[in-house]
Amino acid sequence: MRANNVLGIIFSNAYDSALSEITSLRAMGSVPFCSRYRLIDFPLSSMVNSGISKVGIITKSNYQSLMDHLGTGKPWDLSRKREGMFILPPFHEAQTGIYKGKLSSLEGISKFLQHSKEEYVILSDCNVVYNINMKKLMRFHDEKGADISVVYKNGKIPKLSNMMCFDINEESRITGITVHDEAEGEGNYSGNIILMRKALLEKLIAEAKSLNLRSLEKDVFLKNVSKLKIYGLEAEGFFETIDSLQSYFDISRMLLDPKNMKALFNKDYPVYTKTRDDMPAIYGLDSDVKNSLVADGCVIEGTVENSIIFRGARIAKGAVVKNCIVMQDSYISEGAQIENVIADKLVVLRPNKKLAGAETYPVYIGKDIVI
């Protein structure tokens, strides 16, 4: 299987409701992450680094920020006359134009699939933080003679709707699928990176449409587990699924560990993002920064510990920021103190204000809010 014979499809709005606080004004794919990235950068970069040259990005709602971030696709070398990046807005429901699920969204891009010359297709969500070489999945698919190949992880099952969990035999074949909502415990759960022939996907979509089926997981994969050869490839390296504000907070802070940072940001497979020409971060004479990620364009004059500070943020003199995520262009004023807080873009915390959450219950401050 040649990588340039594979079409990438990314669901930019999948599981928006799991992170509703942050996605109220943006798609899951455009959620800021790790001081300078957006969540869509990870699947998109993995596809590009694996040689995939055509990627369709399915949008549903609140995608203005996503389009601004992606632009023409130039940071990912997808600004091309042929192939490249395609934004696929809602075009399905006659009245609302809003997809009702993944299966519905795939029906809505049926003409895009039909007109794409690639023989295979890889589907991916945006709420999983990973950086993998998808050529390994392609080789695995060929070696097993699989109809469908899925990347999975063994561990605590994310509490997401329609989460697929697998029974897998010694030959890596998936022999059973269960679909959970708010599952408990551990198991082999889907990373929602799925590879199959485009013709098979189109056939499954057409069959589901003729029967008025609506769930990709329950009505397509679950019902066909005994009919199709479905195999699972276990994920390696850093591979974490965001299923709530708490998990977003925890996974972000995991990258303060150099081992996790090295595992995710592989020099051989860089993660690309929209560039923002800015000055280097400036540290004041009285600043004190420990175990933190600080992006370019920041001005740090106060104390920052175990925190992630995005581009253009400013921590004023005497301010204290501990165990926090402070997003782009936010301002923590003189004498203010925050701990276990997620501050969205353009937040202003006035002088001497104090705000604290807990590690197991971070406080979220919405975009543009002044406290």
Order of alpha helices (4+ residues) and beta strands (2+ residues): beta-alpha-beta-beta-alpha-beta-alpha-beta-alpha-alpha-beta-beta-alpha-beta-beta-beta-beta-alpha-beta-beta-alpha-alpha-beta-beta-beta-beta-beta-beta-beta-beta-beta-beta-beta-beta-beta-beta-beta
